[in-house]
Amino acid sequence: MIRILTLSTLALFAAAPAFAADVHIKIAGKDDALVRQEIRVAARHVCRNAGPGRLTVAVQTCFDETVRDAQGQLAQARASNQAAEMRLARAQ
């Protein structure tokens, strides 16, 4: 089962080189609301601290895209986990 979600960001800023960061969020035993909150906090932190010369609009774009991507990963992880649980239940 998927227990950790990797939140990846690629923030491109004017006057700064490309910046990439990975943040891992444990999802095992957490409900979606808590994981979504952790995604938003991590994305905000990474995008704000991406590098010198960051523009407010670039930070917001980074945040929006990172959250959208991570929430998609979360949905896929939850679906994968449900499918695995169903296969285990049928095998028993």
C-alpha positions as CSV (number, residue, x, y, z in Angstrom):
1,M,0.0,0.0,0.0
2,I,1.1,3.6,-0.6
3,R,2.0,5.2,2.7
4,I,3.9,8.3,1.6
5,L,3.0,10.9,-0.9
6,T,5.8,12.8,-2.6
7,L,5.0,16.4,-3.3
8,S,7.3,17.6,-6.0
9,T,7.6,21.2,-7.0
10,L,9.4,22.9,-9.9
11,A,9.3,26.6,-9.4
12,L,10.5,28.8,-12.3
13,F,11.2,32.4,-11.3
14,A,12.4,35.3,-13.3
15,A,15.9,36.4,-12.3
16,A,16.5,33.0,-10.6
17,P,17.5,29.6,-11.8
18,A,15.0,26.7,-11.8
19,F,14.4,25.3,-8.3
20,A,13.1,21.9,-7.6
21,A,12.2,20.3,-4.3
22,D,10.6,17.1,-3.0
23,V,8.6,16.9,0.2
24,H,7.4,13.6,1.5
25,I,4.1,13.5,3.3
26,K,3.1,10.4,5.2
27,I,-0.5,9.5,4.4
28,A,-0.9,6.2,6.3
29,G,-3.6,6.4,8.9
30,K,-4.5,10.0,8.0
31,D,-7.8,11.2,6.6
32,D,-7.9,13.2,3.4
33,A,-8.6,16.5,5.1
34,L,-5.5,16.3,7.2
35,V,-3.3,15.2,4.2
36,R,-4.7,18.1,2.1
37,Q,-3.9,20.5,4.9
38,E,-0.3,19.1,5.1
39,I,0.0,19.4,1.3
40,R,-1.0,23.1,1.4
41,V,1.5,23.9,4.2
42,A,4.3,22.1,2.5
43,A,3.6,23.7,-0.9
44,R,3.4,27.1,0.7
45,H,6.7,26.6,2.4
46,V,8.6,25.2,-0.6
47,C,7.2,27.8,-3.1
48,R,7.9,30.8,-0.8
49,N,11.5,29.6,-0.1
50,A,12.3,28.6,-3.7
51,G,14.9,31.2,-4.3
52,P,15.9,34.9,-4.6
53,G,13.9,37.2,-6.9
54,R,10.6,35.3,-6.5
55,L,7.6,37.2,-7.6
56,T,4.3,37.0,-5.8
57,V,2.5,35.8,-8.9
58,A,5.1,33.1,-9.5
59,V,4.9,31.9,-5.9
60,Q,1.1,31.6,-6.2
61,T,1.4,29.8,-9.5
62,C,3.9,27.4,-8.0
63,F,1.6,26.8,-5.0
64,D,-1.5,26.3,-7.1
65,E,0.2,23.8,-9.5
66,T,1.9,21.9,-6.7
67,V,-1.3,21.5,-4.7
68,R,-3.2,20.4,-7.7
69,D,-0.5,17.8,-8.6
70,A,-0.2,16.5,-5.1
71,Q,-4.0,16.2,-4.7
72,G,-4.0,14.2,-7.9
73,Q,-1.3,12.0,-6.4
74,L,-3.4,11.6,-3.3
75,A,-6.5,10.5,-5.2
76,Q,-4.4,8.0,-7.2
77,A,-2.8,6.6,-4.0
78,R,-6.2,6.2,-2.2
79,A,-7.6,4.5,-5.3
80,S,-4.6,2.2,-5.5
81,N,-4.9,1.4,-1.8
82,Q,-8.6,0.6,-2.1
83,A,-8.0,-1.7,-5.0
84,A,-5.3,-3.5,-3.1
85,E,-7.6,-3.9,-0.1
86,M,-10.3,-5.3,-2.3
87,R,-7.9,-7.9,-3.8
88,L,-6.8,-8.9,-0.3
89,A,-10.4,-9.3,0.9
90,R,-11.3,-11.5,-2.1
91,A,-8.2,-13.6,-1.6
92,Q,-9.2,-14.4,2.0
